[in-house]
Amino acid sequence: MKRRIIMSMLAGATLVASALLGAAPAQSAQTQGRSTEARSQPVDVPAEFGSDWHDPVTAVPPIEKPSGTSCQVTLAEAQFRDFTPYRGTYTPPAGCGDRWSKVVLRLDGKVAGRQYDRLGYVHVGGVEVLRTSTPEPSPDGITWSVEKDVTRYSDTFRRAQDVEMLIGNVVDDTYTGVLDVKVTLTFYAGRPATTPDKVLTLGEGNTLTTPRNSERILAEVYATGSGGGCEEFWYLSVPGSAPYSCQADGGPYREVQIKVDGQLAGIAAPFPTVWTGGWSNPFLWYVVPGPRAFDVKPIEYDLTPYAGLLNDGRPHRVEVSVVGVPEGQSGWSTPVNVLVWQDAKRAHVTGKVTTHQVGDLANSSTYTPGSPQRVDTDGGHRLTVAGYVDTSHGRVTTTVRRTLANTSAHHWTDGENVDGLDATWSDDESVTVDGRGPARTTHTRRTYTMNGTTSVGDDARLRTVLTMGDRASVVESRGGRRTAWSRFDDTYTGDATYLTGVPRDQRHAVGTTSERYRLYGSDGCYDRSLTTVQGVLTEERDRC
């Protein structure tokens, strides 16, 4: 019964693979460096969920906005009832110049009634600037907002462009929620930020032609598993030898790879996003979504070692694939943007790939029958790529090293009435740039965790207990000496229960959820936590 519930809930997040998107939730601004402050107010907490609850909110840091002159442009305004995209035209703002200190995208949405979580995207001139999912509404209705710093796409915003937006939706007699959405861009005048000179998309046949004087190339891939099938919760898949409803011969190990002309150029661990109907229990996510559910961050790959090859003026094939997906099975969307920095003093920057070392791909999933049944997975991969470019300011060598690892223990009972996972993913990357002066290295350690269990008792009550973690540390050094550092930890915990097999207003659901987001380092400190009970926000706390 439990698996049927999961498939029903996750089917609501369906959207064809090309119809997905990402963002970062808007929050009221908090001052860094503030001492511990709790904003607990006396609140009436109901005995169970009612017909309304607090609007979605997260503990993610707000986007800092410059003071002074700003200009706003509406990108899209639409009501999504089906899978018909919104199409419009973007015109650059008047009154704020064509070089900006910051550009902030904001999505404001509202929805009422009954609706699944939905996924979508915003494209400007073909460039994906936003990818997000939606919250599930209350019968009385909710509003939510999402903000994202999109300054890096400034090159795209300097010209009139076509706009396309889609949040695929189904509205009928049962699922009544119409998604009413408005998306704007706000441009802040002032000292221009340092941004890529070009923002490119792949051409026909997944080809890329870069300017011949490119000296730094960064690819970003908005990789998401979704679509209502098993790849939406890929981390629970098991080998074909195990009796479980989602099977993949290689087990749950997934790796997002990017290739240039057939050669492996980058590897990454995907984030195990849980959408707002996930783990069979929407009561976990009504107010506080899981990490990145409203902010589907792109995976970044430094392709600078390939700049010399790509700068020959000819199109080169750039392919993205996901290791572990059963052949012929859909469920992943992997749109690509390419960010390019150019050498203004040289028409053609030449170079060469000098090092390409690929480790063996480790992927072992072991099935152990019994009660409970169990699959243990251990996977990982290594890649080192180096190359140089001869620029107007000398030869610059870039070395990219990346190491991935994944361990998980998945257990379940007959009928999958108890289904649990304890998993950790790590993605360790260092990029060293050696040219004029001491070598500069940026070392990033990413760690993702998921530990939870869903169970259905004899009383037909379904309970989900889940903890998710999104963590990273970044250290920048020059000549071996640390120059900057930061660490962040976004942790979500939830425990929610409801009666299955009855109409929505008879579920007698209860649930407690919380999120704590900590960010600290050489630039300061941010520490915010939220707690909700039965959909009521009971605590907001700032600790810095």
PARO-968088 format. One record per residue (C-alpha): residue in one letter; x, y, z. Coordinates in nm, 3 decimals, always signed. Each point is the difference from the previous one (the first is absolute). Layout:
REM PARO-968088
{node "a",{X,Y,Z}}
...
END
This chain:
REM PARO-968088
{node "m",{+0.000,+0.000,+0.000}}
{node "k",{+0.277,+0.240,+0.090}}
{node "r",{+0.163,-0.015,-0.344}}
{node "r",{-0.332,+0.062,-0.171}}
{node "i",{-0.034,+0.312,+0.213}}
{node "i",{+0.348,+0.119,-0.097}}
{node "m",{-0.066,-0.052,-0.370}}
{node "s",{-0.329,+0.187,+0.027}}
{node "m",{+0.156,+0.294,+0.182}}
{node "l",{+0.304,+0.023,-0.223}}
{node "a",{-0.204,-0.028,-0.316}}
{node "g",{-0.123,+0.347,+0.090}}
{node "a",{+0.344,+0.142,-0.057}}
{node "t",{-0.017,-0.102,-0.363}}
{node "l",{+0.138,+0.224,-0.264}}
{node "v",{+0.160,-0.105,-0.324}}
{node "a",{+0.377,-0.007,+0.030}}
{node "s",{+0.039,+0.332,-0.175}}
{node "a",{-0.243,+0.175,+0.235}}
{node "l",{+0.196,+0.052,+0.321}}
{node "l",{+0.161,+0.301,+0.183}}
{node "g",{+0.188,+0.152,+0.311}}
{node "a",{+0.020,+0.294,+0.245}}
{node "a",{+0.051,+0.131,+0.355}}
{node "p",{-0.278,+0.095,+0.239}}
{node "a",{-0.045,+0.360,+0.104}}
{node "q",{+0.033,+0.079,+0.369}}
{node "s",{-0.022,+0.310,+0.213}}
{node "a",{+0.349,+0.146,+0.033}}
{node "q",{+0.205,-0.085,+0.308}}
{node "t",{+0.305,+0.194,+0.108}}
{node "q",{+0.321,-0.203,+0.013}}
{node "g",{+0.172,+0.006,+0.334}}
{node "r",{-0.324,+0.030,+0.200}}
{node "s",{+0.003,-0.164,+0.340}}
{node "t",{-0.232,-0.288,+0.087}}
{node "e",{-0.358,+0.107,-0.052}}
{node "a",{-0.312,-0.215,+0.018}}
{node "r",{-0.322,+0.118,-0.157}}
{node "s",{-0.228,-0.244,+0.177}}
{node "q",{-0.346,+0.148,+0.038}}
{node "p",{-0.296,-0.146,+0.189}}
{node "v",{-0.187,-0.199,-0.264}}
{node "d",{-0.301,-0.227,+0.003}}
{node "v",{+0.118,-0.336,-0.130}}
{node "p",{-0.290,-0.215,-0.116}}
{node "a",{-0.025,-0.363,+0.102}}
{node "e",{+0.038,-0.099,-0.366}}
{node "f",{+0.038,+0.157,-0.345}}
{node "g",{-0.301,+0.201,-0.108}}
{node "s",{-0.109,+0.154,-0.330}}
{node "d",{+0.275,+0.263,+0.005}}
{node "w",{+0.360,+0.037,+0.114}}
{node "h",{+0.289,+0.246,-0.005}}
{node "d",{+0.130,+0.109,-0.340}}
{node "p",{+0.321,-0.182,-0.105}}
{node "v",{+0.317,+0.139,+0.156}}
{node "t",{+0.365,-0.108,+0.025}}
{node "a",{+0.302,+0.092,+0.209}}
{node "v",{+0.218,+0.067,-0.306}}
{node "p",{+0.190,+0.333,+0.017}}
{node "p",{-0.164,+0.293,-0.177}}
{node "i",{+0.161,+0.151,-0.306}}
{node "e",{+0.184,+0.320,+0.090}}
{node "k",{-0.118,+0.284,-0.221}}
{node "p",{+0.197,+0.317,-0.079}}
{node "s",{-0.144,+0.338,+0.091}}
{node "g",{-0.057,+0.269,-0.262}}
{node "t",{-0.165,-0.005,-0.341}}
{node "s",{-0.180,-0.313,-0.111}}
{node "c",{-0.221,-0.097,-0.296}}
{node "q",{-0.254,-0.283,-0.020}}
{node "v",{-0.113,-0.197,-0.303}}
{node "t",{-0.275,-0.263,-0.009}}
{node "l",{+0.124,-0.321,-0.162}}
{node "a",{-0.318,-0.206,+0.016}}
{node "e",{-0.350,+0.013,+0.144}}
{node "a",{-0.222,-0.301,-0.050}}
{node "q",{-0.244,-0.251,+0.144}}
{node "f",{+0.113,-0.358,-0.056}}
{node "r",{-0.282,-0.249,-0.045}}
{node "d",{+0.162,-0.248,-0.240}}
{node "f",{+0.325,-0.051,-0.190}}
{node "t",{-0.031,+0.304,-0.222}}
{node "p",{+0.312,+0.221,+0.035}}
{node "y",{-0.022,+0.373,+0.054}}
{node "r",{+0.181,+0.184,-0.278}}
{node "g",{+0.087,+0.368,+0.001}}
{node "t",{+0.273,+0.252,-0.070}}
{node "y",{+0.260,+0.153,+0.229}}
{node "t",{+0.125,+0.357,-0.054}}
{node "p",{+0.299,+0.137,+0.195}}
{node "p",{-0.088,+0.262,+0.263}}
{node "a",{+0.025,+0.372,-0.070}}
{node "g",{+0.162,+0.220,+0.259}}
{node "c",{+0.252,-0.242,+0.151}}
{node "g",{+0.259,-0.025,-0.278}}
{node "d",{+0.119,-0.330,-0.141}}
{node "r",{+0.250,-0.096,+0.272}}
{node "w",{-0.142,-0.082,+0.342}}
{node "s",{+0.132,-0.063,+0.349}}
{node "k",{-0.263,-0.269,+0.053}}
{node "v",{-0.299,-0.155,-0.176}}
{node "v",{-0.262,-0.177,+0.212}}
{node "l",{-0.275,-0.223,-0.134}}
{node "r",{-0.317,-0.035,+0.208}}
{node "l",{-0.288,-0.241,-0.042}}
{node "d",{-0.328,+0.069,+0.183}}
{node "g",{-0.263,-0.271,-0.005}}
{node "k",{-0.337,-0.086,+0.147}}
{node "v",{-0.215,-0.311,-0.015}}
{node "a",{-0.303,-0.136,+0.185}}
{node "g",{-0.192,-0.327,+0.012}}
{node "r",{+0.166,-0.334,-0.066}}
{node "q",{+0.308,-0.048,-0.215}}
{node "y",{+0.314,-0.208,-0.024}}
{node "d",{+0.351,+0.145,+0.005}}
{node "r",{+0.092,+0.121,-0.346}}
{node "l",{+0.331,+0.079,-0.170}}
{node "g",{+0.087,+0.264,-0.257}}
{node "y",{+0.257,+0.231,-0.157}}
{node "v",{+0.060,+0.354,-0.127}}
{node "h",{+0.208,+0.050,-0.316}}
{node "v",{+0.122,+0.338,-0.125}}
{node "g",{+0.149,-0.018,-0.347}}
{node "g",{+0.024,-0.377,+0.046}}
{node "v",{+0.208,+0.038,+0.319}}
{node "e",{-0.147,-0.174,+0.302}}
{node "v",{-0.008,+0.264,+0.274}}
{node "l",{-0.238,-0.168,+0.245}}
{node "r",{-0.097,-0.355,+0.097}}
{node "t",{-0.228,-0.064,+0.293}}
{node "s",{-0.283,-0.208,+0.137}}
{node "t",{-0.327,+0.114,+0.153}}
{node "p",{-0.148,-0.052,+0.346}}
{node "e",{-0.321,-0.197,+0.043}}
{node "p",{-0.288,+0.233,+0.093}}
{node "s",{-0.247,+0.009,+0.285}}
{node "p",{-0.372,-0.005,-0.084}}
{node "d",{-0.017,+0.364,+0.110}}
{node "g",{+0.305,+0.098,-0.208}}
{node "i",{+0.366,+0.095,+0.043}}
{node "t",{+0.243,+0.250,-0.147}}
{node "w",{+0.374,-0.044,-0.035}}
{node "s",{+0.298,+0.179,-0.147}}
{node "v",{+0.339,-0.101,-0.133}}
{node "e",{+0.304,+0.220,-0.060}}
{node "k",{+0.318,-0.080,-0.187}}
{node "d",{+0.316,+0.198,-0.076}}
{node "v",{+0.028,-0.019,-0.379}}
{node "t",{+0.277,+0.260,-0.046}}
{node "r",{+0.216,-0.259,-0.176}}
{node "y",{-0.244,+0.005,-0.293}}
{node "s",{+0.046,+0.375,-0.060}}
{node "d",{+0.125,-0.060,-0.356}}
{node "t",{-0.337,-0.155,-0.085}}
{node "f",{-0.194,+0.289,+0.155}}
{node "r",{+0.173,+0.271,-0.207}}
{node "r",{-0.206,-0.082,-0.311}}
{node "a",{-0.366,-0.052,-0.081}}
{node "q",{-0.078,-0.370,+0.032}}
{node "d",{-0.279,-0.252,-0.031}}
{node "v",{-0.132,-0.128,+0.334}}
{node "e",{-0.145,-0.344,+0.064}}
{node "m",{-0.136,-0.124,+0.332}}
{node "l",{-0.175,-0.324,+0.089}}
{node "i",{-0.127,-0.149,+0.322}}
{node "g",{-0.175,-0.309,-0.129}}
{node "n",{-0.332,-0.048,+0.178}}
{node "v",{-0.322,-0.202,-0.014}}
{node "v",{-0.329,+0.156,+0.108}}
{node "d",{-0.320,-0.206,+0.016}}
{node "d",{-0.286,-0.074,+0.238}}
{node "t",{+0.240,-0.152,+0.254}}
{node "y",{+0.318,+0.205,-0.039}}
{node "t",{-0.134,+0.353,+0.003}}
{node "g",{+0.307,+0.211,+0.071}}
{node "v",{+0.082,+0.251,-0.276}}
{node "l",{+0.357,+0.134,+0.032}}
{node "d",{-0.013,+0.380,-0.023}}
{node "v",{+0.357,+0.123,-0.047}}
{node "k",{+0.187,+0.324,-0.070}}
{node "v",{+0.375,+0.018,-0.067}}
{node "t",{+0.199,+0.324,+0.004}}
{node "l",{+0.360,+0.114,-0.039}}
{node "t",{+0.134,+0.289,+0.209}}
{node "f",{+0.317,+0.170,-0.125}}
{node "y",{+0.218,+0.196,+0.241}}
{node "a",{+0.214,+0.280,-0.142}}
{node "g",{+0.346,+0.066,+0.138}}
{node "r",{+0.346,-0.140,-0.036}}
{node "p",{-0.037,-0.293,-0.241}}
{node "a",{+0.053,-0.347,+0.136}}
{node "t",{+0.258,-0.226,-0.161}}
{node "t",{-0.202,-0.232,-0.220}}
{node "p",{+0.063,-0.237,-0.293}}
{node "d",{+0.047,+0.172,-0.335}}
{node "k",{-0.226,-0.253,-0.175}}
{node "v",{-0.279,-0.233,+0.108}}
{node "l",{-0.050,-0.276,-0.257}}
{node "t",{-0.234,-0.292,-0.052}}
{node "l",{+0.061,-0.318,-0.195}}
{node "g",{-0.090,-0.001,-0.367}}
{node "e",{-0.151,-0.266,-0.221}}
{node "g",{+0.139,-0.342,+0.080}}
{node "n",{+0.123,+0.120,+0.343}}
{node "t",{+0.284,+0.196,-0.158}}
{node "l",{+0.190,+0.295,+0.144}}
{node "t",{+0.196,+0.265,-0.187}}
{node "t",{+0.190,+0.234,+0.231}}
{node "p",{+0.157,+0.338,-0.082}}
{node "r",{+0.357,-0.065,-0.118}}
{node "n",{+0.145,+0.213,+0.281}}
{node "s",{-0.166,-0.183,+0.290}}
{node "e",{+0.233,-0.033,+0.297}}
{node "r",{-0.241,-0.141,+0.260}}
{node "i",{-0.298,-0.227,-0.068}}
{node "l",{-0.253,-0.118,+0.258}}
{node "a",{-0.293,-0.232,-0.074}}
{node "e",{-0.303,-0.017,+0.225}}
{node "v",{-0.250,-0.285,-0.016}}
{node "y",{-0.343,+0.016,+0.165}}
{node "a",{-0.015,-0.376,+0.057}}
{node "t",{-0.319,-0.128,+0.163}}
{node "g",{-0.157,-0.342,+0.027}}
{node "s",{-0.375,+0.035,-0.030}}
{node "g",{-0.303,-0.081,-0.207}}
{node "g",{-0.198,-0.222,+0.237}}
{node "g",{+0.198,-0.318,-0.074}}
{node "c",{+0.266,-0.177,+0.201}}
{node "e",{+0.275,+0.247,-0.091}}
{node "e",{-0.188,+0.259,+0.208}}
{node "f",{+0.121,-0.192,+0.305}}
{node "w",{+0.302,-0.165,-0.159}}
{node "y",{+0.175,-0.034,+0.337}}
{node "l",{-0.249,-0.278,+0.091}}
{node "s",{+0.052,-0.216,-0.310}}
{node "v",{+0.140,-0.352,+0.044}}
{node "p",{+0.166,-0.264,-0.222}}
{node "g",{-0.230,-0.224,-0.204}}
{node "s",{+0.068,-0.292,+0.235}}
{node "a",{-0.180,+0.174,+0.288}}
{node "p",{-0.383,-0.012,+0.033}}
{node "y",{-0.075,+0.372,+0.005}}
{node "s",{-0.225,+0.219,-0.214}}
{node "c",{+0.281,+0.219,-0.144}}
{node "q",{+0.284,-0.193,-0.157}}
{node "a",{+0.319,+0.098,-0.182}}
{node "d",{+0.267,-0.255,-0.080}}
{node "g",{+0.272,+0.225,+0.140}}
{node "g",{-0.192,+0.089,+0.315}}
{node "p",{-0.041,+0.358,+0.126}}
{node "y",{+0.340,+0.145,-0.094}}
{node "r",{-0.041,+0.302,-0.227}}
{node "e",{+0.267,+0.224,-0.148}}
{node "v",{-0.048,+0.293,-0.236}}
{node "q",{+0.271,+0.001,-0.267}}
{node "i",{+0.089,+0.257,-0.263}}
{node "k",{+0.206,-0.092,-0.307}}
{node "v",{+0.176,+0.212,-0.261}}
{node "d",{+0.033,-0.173,-0.339}}
{node "g",{-0.055,-0.333,+0.173}}
{node "q",{+0.264,+0.050,+0.268}}
{node "l",{-0.108,+0.010,+0.364}}
{node "a",{+0.051,+0.361,+0.109}}
{node "g",{-0.186,+0.020,+0.331}}
{node "i",{-0.175,-0.211,+0.265}}
{node "a",{-0.235,+0.098,+0.282}}
{node "a",{-0.234,-0.145,+0.260}}
{node "p",{-0.363,+0.109,-0.048}}
{node "f",{-0.181,+0.143,+0.301}}
{node "p",{-0.275,-0.234,+0.131}}
{node "t",{-0.280,+0.256,-0.027}}
{node "v",{-0.332,-0.088,+0.163}}
{node "w",{-0.295,+0.188,-0.150}}
{node "t",{-0.288,+0.123,+0.214}}
{node "g",{-0.207,-0.318,-0.034}}
{node "g",{+0.296,-0.230,+0.056}}
{node "w",{+0.046,-0.297,+0.230}}
{node "s",{-0.375,-0.066,-0.021}}
{node "n",{-0.068,+0.285,+0.241}}
{node "p",{-0.086,+0.357,-0.110}}
{node "f",{-0.054,+0.099,+0.363}}
{node "l",{+0.378,+0.007,+0.038}}
{node "w",{+0.036,+0.281,-0.255}}
{node "y",{-0.306,+0.226,+0.014}}
{node "v",{+0.186,+0.283,+0.176}}
{node "v",{+0.372,-0.086,-0.007}}
{node "p",{+0.119,-0.166,-0.324}}
{node "g",{+0.299,-0.231,-0.012}}
{node "p",{+0.342,+0.143,-0.095}}
{node "r",{+0.011,+0.124,-0.361}}
{node "a",{-0.363,-0.087,-0.073}}
{node "f",{-0.049,+0.370,-0.076}}
{node "d",{+0.364,+0.048,-0.106}}
{node "v",{+0.110,-0.263,-0.251}}
{node "k",{+0.360,+0.113,-0.028}}
{node "p",{+0.192,-0.088,-0.315}}
{node "i",{+0.299,-0.231,+0.012}}
{node "e",{+0.308,+0.193,-0.108}}
{node "y",{+0.285,-0.143,-0.208}}
{node "d",{+0.320,+0.193,-0.071}}
{node "l",{+0.077,-0.075,-0.366}}
{node "t",{+0.291,+0.246,-0.023}}
{node "p",{+0.250,-0.283,-0.064}}
{node "y",{-0.188,-0.051,-0.329}}
{node "a",{+0.007,+0.367,-0.104}}
{node "g",{+0.288,-0.047,-0.244}}
{node "l",{-0.188,-0.278,-0.174}}
{node "l",{-0.336,+0.182,-0.002}}
{node "n",{+0.153,+0.324,-0.133}}
{node "d",{+0.071,-0.138,-0.347}}
{node "g",{-0.315,+0.162,-0.141}}
{node "r",{-0.174,-0.328,-0.074}}
{node "p",{-0.303,-0.152,+0.178}}
{node "h",{+0.081,-0.263,+0.262}}
{node "r",{-0.235,-0.256,+0.144}}
{node "v",{-0.087,+0.045,+0.369}}
{node "e",{-0.203,-0.282,+0.153}}
{node "v",{-0.149,-0.047,+0.347}}
{node "s",{-0.103,-0.342,+0.127}}
{node "v",{-0.099,-0.157,+0.332}}
{node "v",{+0.176,-0.320,+0.104}}
{node "g",{-0.228,-0.268,+0.142}}
{node "v",{-0.324,+0.083,-0.182}}
{node "p",{-0.143,-0.318,-0.156}}
{node "e",{+0.033,+0.003,-0.377}}
{node "g",{-0.299,+0.156,-0.169}}
{node "q",{-0.144,+0.138,+0.324}}
{node "s",{-0.082,+0.369,+0.014}}
{node "g",{-0.018,+0.221,+0.306}}
{node "w",{+0.303,+0.232,-0.013}}
{node "s",{+0.019,+0.351,-0.137}}
{node "t",{+0.347,+0.141,-0.063}}
{node "p",{-0.010,+0.343,-0.172}}
{node "v",{+0.340,+0.166,-0.045}}
{node "n",{+0.116,+0.362,+0.013}}
{node "v",{+0.360,+0.088,-0.084}}
{node "l",{+0.164,+0.306,+0.156}}
{node "v",{+0.303,+0.145,-0.179}}
{node "w",{+0.260,+0.258,+0.101}}
{node "q",{+0.200,+0.144,-0.293}}
{node "d",{+0.348,+0.146,-0.044}}
{node "a",{-0.070,+0.357,-0.117}}
{node "k",{+0.354,+0.044,-0.129}}
{node "r",{+0.028,-0.311,-0.214}}
{node "a",{-0.212,-0.115,-0.296}}
{node "h",{+0.094,-0.366,+0.037}}
{node "v",{+0.098,-0.175,+0.323}}
{node "t",{+0.172,-0.331,-0.066}}
{node "g",{+0.066,-0.283,+0.241}}
{node "k",{+0.001,-0.372,+0.064}}
{node "v",{-0.128,-0.269,+0.237}}
{node "t",{+0.309,-0.134,+0.177}}
{node "t",{-0.140,-0.245,+0.255}}
{node "h",{-0.303,-0.230,-0.011}}
{node "q",{-0.015,-0.265,+0.273}}
{node "v",{-0.319,-0.197,+0.060}}
{node "g",{-0.029,-0.240,+0.292}}
{node "d",{-0.202,-0.319,-0.010}}
{node "l",{-0.368,+0.053,+0.067}}
{node "a",{-0.083,-0.185,+0.322}}
{node "n",{-0.362,-0.109,+0.039}}
{node "s",{-0.099,-0.292,+0.219}}
{node "s",{-0.352,-0.072,+0.124}}
{node "t",{-0.046,-0.310,+0.215}}
{node "y",{-0.345,-0.146,+0.067}}
{node "t",{-0.057,-0.185,+0.327}}
{node "p",{-0.334,-0.183,+0.031}}
{node "g",{-0.175,-0.023,+0.333}}
{node "s",{-0.236,+0.203,+0.213}}
{node "p",{+0.065,+0.276,-0.063}}
{node "q",{+0.156,-0.040,-0.342}}
{node "r",{+0.302,+0.218,-0.068}}
{node "v",{+0.216,+0.147,-0.276}}
{node "d",{+0.341,+0.149,+0.087}}
{node "t",{+0.165,+0.221,-0.259}}
{node "d",{+0.355,+0.129,-0.026}}
{node "g",{+0.097,+0.209,-0.304}}
{node "g",{+0.243,+0.267,-0.112}}
{node "h",{+0.216,+0.143,-0.276}}
{node "r",{+0.307,+0.221,-0.056}}
{node "l",{+0.094,+0.235,-0.283}}
{node "t",{+0.294,+0.235,-0.054}}
{node "v",{+0.020,+0.228,-0.303}}
{node "a",{+0.260,+0.271,-0.065}}
{node "g",{+0.070,+0.230,-0.290}}
{node "y",{+0.154,+0.334,-0.087}}
{node "v",{-0.092,+0.307,-0.203}}
{node "d",{+0.247,+0.255,-0.137}}
{node "t",{-0.161,+0.336,+0.079}}
{node "s",{+0.108,+0.362,-0.044}}
{node "h",{+0.120,-0.013,+0.361}}
{node "g",{+0.196,-0.320,-0.035}}
{node "r",{-0.055,-0.374,+0.020}}
{node "v",{-0.266,-0.106,+0.249}}
{node "t",{-0.041,-0.363,+0.105}}
{node "t",{-0.321,-0.123,+0.161}}
{node "t",{-0.018,-0.333,+0.183}}
{node "v",{-0.336,-0.143,+0.109}}
{node "r",{-0.015,-0.296,+0.240}}
{node "r",{-0.331,-0.155,+0.107}}
{node "t",{-0.075,-0.301,+0.221}}
{node "l",{-0.348,-0.143,+0.057}}
{node "a",{-0.120,-0.251,+0.259}}
{node "n",{-0.337,-0.144,+0.099}}
{node "t",{-0.099,-0.246,+0.271}}
{node "s",{-0.355,-0.101,+0.080}}
{node "a",{-0.193,-0.260,+0.199}}
{node "h",{-0.356,-0.058,-0.121}}
{node "h",{-0.232,-0.228,+0.199}}
{node "w",{-0.364,-0.098,-0.048}}
{node "t",{-0.253,-0.261,+0.105}}
{node "d",{-0.229,-0.217,-0.210}}
{node "g",{-0.262,+0.219,-0.162}}
{node "e",{+0.230,+0.300,+0.059}}
{node "n",{-0.213,+0.109,+0.295}}
{node "v",{+0.328,+0.093,+0.165}}
{node "d",{+0.252,+0.165,-0.231}}
{node "g",{+0.316,+0.174,+0.122}}
{node "l",{+0.324,+0.149,-0.129}}
{node "d",{+0.323,+0.124,+0.156}}
{node "a",{+0.222,+0.153,-0.270}}
{node "t",{+0.294,+0.237,-0.041}}
{node "w",{+0.141,+0.157,-0.317}}
{node "s",{+0.328,+0.193,-0.020}}
{node "d",{+0.134,+0.212,-0.285}}
{node "d",{+0.354,+0.129,+0.060}}
{node "e",{+0.138,+0.243,-0.260}}
{node "s",{+0.314,+0.211,-0.029}}
{node "v",{+0.078,+0.247,-0.279}}
{node "t",{+0.355,+0.139,-0.023}}
{node "v",{+0.085,+0.289,-0.232}}
{node "d",{+0.373,+0.053,-0.055}}
{node "g",{+0.111,+0.302,-0.201}}
{node "r",{+0.142,+0.336,+0.095}}
{node "g",{+0.086,+0.003,+0.369}}
{node "p",{-0.065,-0.275,+0.256}}
{node "a",{-0.241,-0.278,-0.093}}
{node "r",{-0.361,+0.047,+0.114}}
{node "t",{-0.202,-0.298,+0.122}}
{node "t",{-0.365,-0.030,+0.090}}
{node "h",{-0.085,-0.317,+0.192}}
{node "t",{-0.369,-0.089,+0.042}}
{node "r",{-0.125,-0.292,+0.209}}
{node "r",{-0.371,-0.076,-0.046}}
{node "t",{-0.190,-0.251,+0.216}}
{node "y",{-0.364,-0.102,-0.039}}
{node "t",{-0.182,-0.224,+0.251}}
{node "m",{-0.340,-0.168,+0.024}}
{node "n",{-0.123,-0.211,+0.291}}
{node "g",{-0.364,-0.095,+0.026}}
{node "t",{-0.273,-0.261,+0.022}}
{node "t",{-0.358,-0.015,-0.122}}
{node "s",{-0.233,-0.257,+0.157}}
{node "v",{-0.368,-0.093,-0.009}}
{node "g",{-0.136,-0.147,+0.322}}
{node "d",{-0.284,-0.244,+0.060}}
{node "d",{-0.219,+0.302,+0.067}}
{node "a",{+0.063,+0.123,-0.360}}
{node "r",{+0.186,+0.305,+0.126}}
{node "l",{+0.304,+0.088,-0.209}}
{node "r",{+0.298,+0.155,+0.180}}
{node "t",{+0.314,+0.150,-0.151}}
{node "v",{+0.303,+0.099,+0.207}}
{node "l",{+0.272,+0.164,-0.209}}
{node "t",{+0.319,+0.204,+0.034}}
{node "m",{+0.176,+0.156,-0.301}}
{node "g",{+0.330,+0.187,-0.011}}
{node "d",{+0.161,+0.225,-0.262}}
{node "r",{+0.352,+0.100,+0.107}}
{node "a",{+0.310,+0.150,-0.159}}
{node "s",{+0.331,+0.154,+0.094}}
{node "v",{+0.205,+0.224,-0.230}}
{node "v",{+0.362,+0.100,+0.052}}
{node "e",{+0.183,+0.241,-0.231}}
{node "s",{+0.378,+0.020,+0.013}}
{node "r",{+0.279,+0.175,-0.186}}
{node "g",{+0.350,-0.137,-0.001}}
{node "g",{-0.109,-0.257,+0.260}}
{node "r",{-0.127,+0.262,+0.247}}
{node "r",{-0.371,+0.024,+0.082}}
{node "t",{-0.158,+0.326,-0.116}}
{node "a",{-0.373,-0.068,+0.057}}
{node "w",{-0.228,-0.272,+0.134}}
{node "s",{-0.365,-0.082,+0.060}}
{node "r",{-0.219,-0.282,+0.124}}
{node "f",{-0.372,-0.056,-0.023}}
{node "d",{-0.239,-0.257,+0.141}}
{node "d",{-0.366,-0.015,-0.099}}
{node "t",{-0.175,-0.269,+0.207}}
{node "y",{-0.366,-0.097,-0.021}}
{node "t",{-0.182,-0.231,+0.245}}
{node "g",{-0.360,-0.115,-0.015}}
{node "d",{-0.244,-0.241,+0.167}}
{node "a",{-0.356,-0.019,-0.137}}
{node "t",{-0.287,-0.248,+0.023}}
{node "y",{-0.339,-0.032,-0.169}}
{node "l",{-0.278,-0.252,-0.059}}
{node "t",{+0.011,-0.159,-0.344}}
{node "g",{-0.288,-0.111,-0.218}}
{node "v",{-0.240,+0.277,+0.103}}
{node "p",{-0.101,+0.339,-0.146}}
{node "r",{+0.238,+0.287,+0.060}}
{node "d",{-0.207,+0.160,+0.276}}
{node "q",{-0.005,-0.326,+0.196}}
{node "r",{+0.373,-0.067,+0.012}}
{node "h",{+0.049,+0.135,+0.356}}
{node "a",{+0.355,+0.096,-0.088}}
{node "v",{+0.261,+0.127,+0.244}}
{node "g",{+0.359,+0.100,-0.065}}
{node "t",{+0.301,+0.189,+0.128}}
{node "t",{+0.266,+0.134,-0.237}}
{node "s",{+0.307,+0.216,+0.041}}
{node "e",{+0.287,+0.145,-0.198}}
{node "r",{+0.328,+0.154,+0.112}}
{node "y",{+0.228,+0.176,-0.249}}
{node "r",{+0.351,+0.095,+0.115}}
{node "l",{+0.249,+0.193,-0.213}}
{node "y",{+0.321,+0.135,+0.144}}
{node "g",{+0.356,+0.078,-0.102}}
{node "s",{+0.234,+0.284,-0.083}}
{node "d",{-0.292,+0.216,-0.122}}
{node "g",{-0.210,-0.030,+0.317}}
{node "c",{-0.273,-0.213,+0.150}}
{node "y",{-0.364,-0.093,-0.067}}
{node "d",{-0.196,-0.248,+0.213}}
{node "r",{-0.378,-0.029,-0.025}}
{node "s",{-0.246,-0.271,+0.104}}
{node "l",{-0.373,-0.058,-0.042}}
{node "t",{-0.244,-0.239,+0.169}}
{node "t",{-0.356,-0.086,-0.099}}
{node "v",{-0.269,-0.211,+0.171}}
{node "q",{-0.319,-0.103,-0.184}}
{node "g",{+0.080,+0.262,-0.264}}
{node "v",{+0.042,+0.285,+0.249}}
{node "l",{+0.334,+0.182,+0.010}}
{node "t",{+0.086,-0.019,+0.370}}
{node "e",{+0.358,+0.125,+0.007}}
{node "e",{+0.242,+0.215,-0.200}}
{node "r",{+0.348,+0.033,+0.151}}
{node "d",{+0.313,+0.191,-0.107}}
{node "r",{+0.318,-0.098,+0.180}}
{node "c",{+0.278,+0.212,-0.153}}
END
